[in-house]
Amino acid sequence: MKLRVRYFASLREALGGGETLELPAGADVAAARDALIARDERHAAALARTRALRCALDQALCDEAAPLHDDAELAFFPPVTGG
């Protein structure tokens, strides 16, 4: 399945506005984060498991156990954002 990944605040500064990701059916948010971490050093640093991050699936806050679906929008952002 393909999904759109969006980044906000400091993650946007580090990784850009977003990208696409392809994962096997049945994947969850945690699997998406792990796949992104494995992409390269920039992703590994920005999305590291030691960093507290919030996530949203289709514009609704979720936890990393949330199941993904084809054409989903997954967003990552720090716990506190300004603006």
Stockholm file with secondary structure:
# STOCKHOLM 1.0

chainA/1-83         MKLRVRYFASLREALGGGETLELPAGADVAAARDALIARDERHAAALARTRALRCALDQALCDEAAPLHDDAELAFFPPVTGG
#=GR chainA/1-83 SS CEEEEEECTHHHHHHCSEEEEECCTTCBHHHHHHHHHTTCHHHHHHTCTTSCCEEEETTEEECTTCBCCTTEEEEEECSSCCC
#=GC SS_cons        CEEEEEECTHHHHHHCSEEEEECCTTCBHHHHHHHHHTTCHHHHHHTCTTSCCEEEETTEEECTTCBCCTTEEEEEECSSCCC
//
